[in-house]
Amino acid sequence: MKLTLTAVFEQVPEGYIGYVEELPGANTQAATLDEARANLQEAVELVLDANRELAEERLGGRDVIREPLRITA
């Protein structure tokens, strides 16, 4: 199962800006569209990793249940 997110790219005088509609904080800028796409992929990974770390800190070692969440859209 794949979750599909929406990447939005806009051409600006400096090149391109990009963001993911469904994931606040995942955004980038680059000189070319290909570079913006690659940067946005990395930004998504960084945001998800950071959110996982923040969640772990908030849990403070408590015993919780973690499981995959499958989304069908």
KAURBEL-V317828 format. One record per pair of residues at least 4 apart in sequence whose C-alpha atoms are under 6 Angstrom apart, sorted by the first residue. I is the first residue (numbers start at 1). J is the second residue. Records with the same first field share a line. If there is no record, write none. Layout:
# KAURBEL-V317828
I = J, J
This chain:
# KAURBEL-V317828
6 = 20, 21
7 = 19, 20
8 = 18, 19
9 = 17, 18
10 = 16, 17
11 = 15, 16
12 = 16
15 = 30, 31, 32
16 = 29, 30
17 = 28, 29
18 = 27, 28
19 = 26, 27
20 = 26
26 = 43, 44
28 = 40
29 = 36
30 = 35, 36
36 = 40
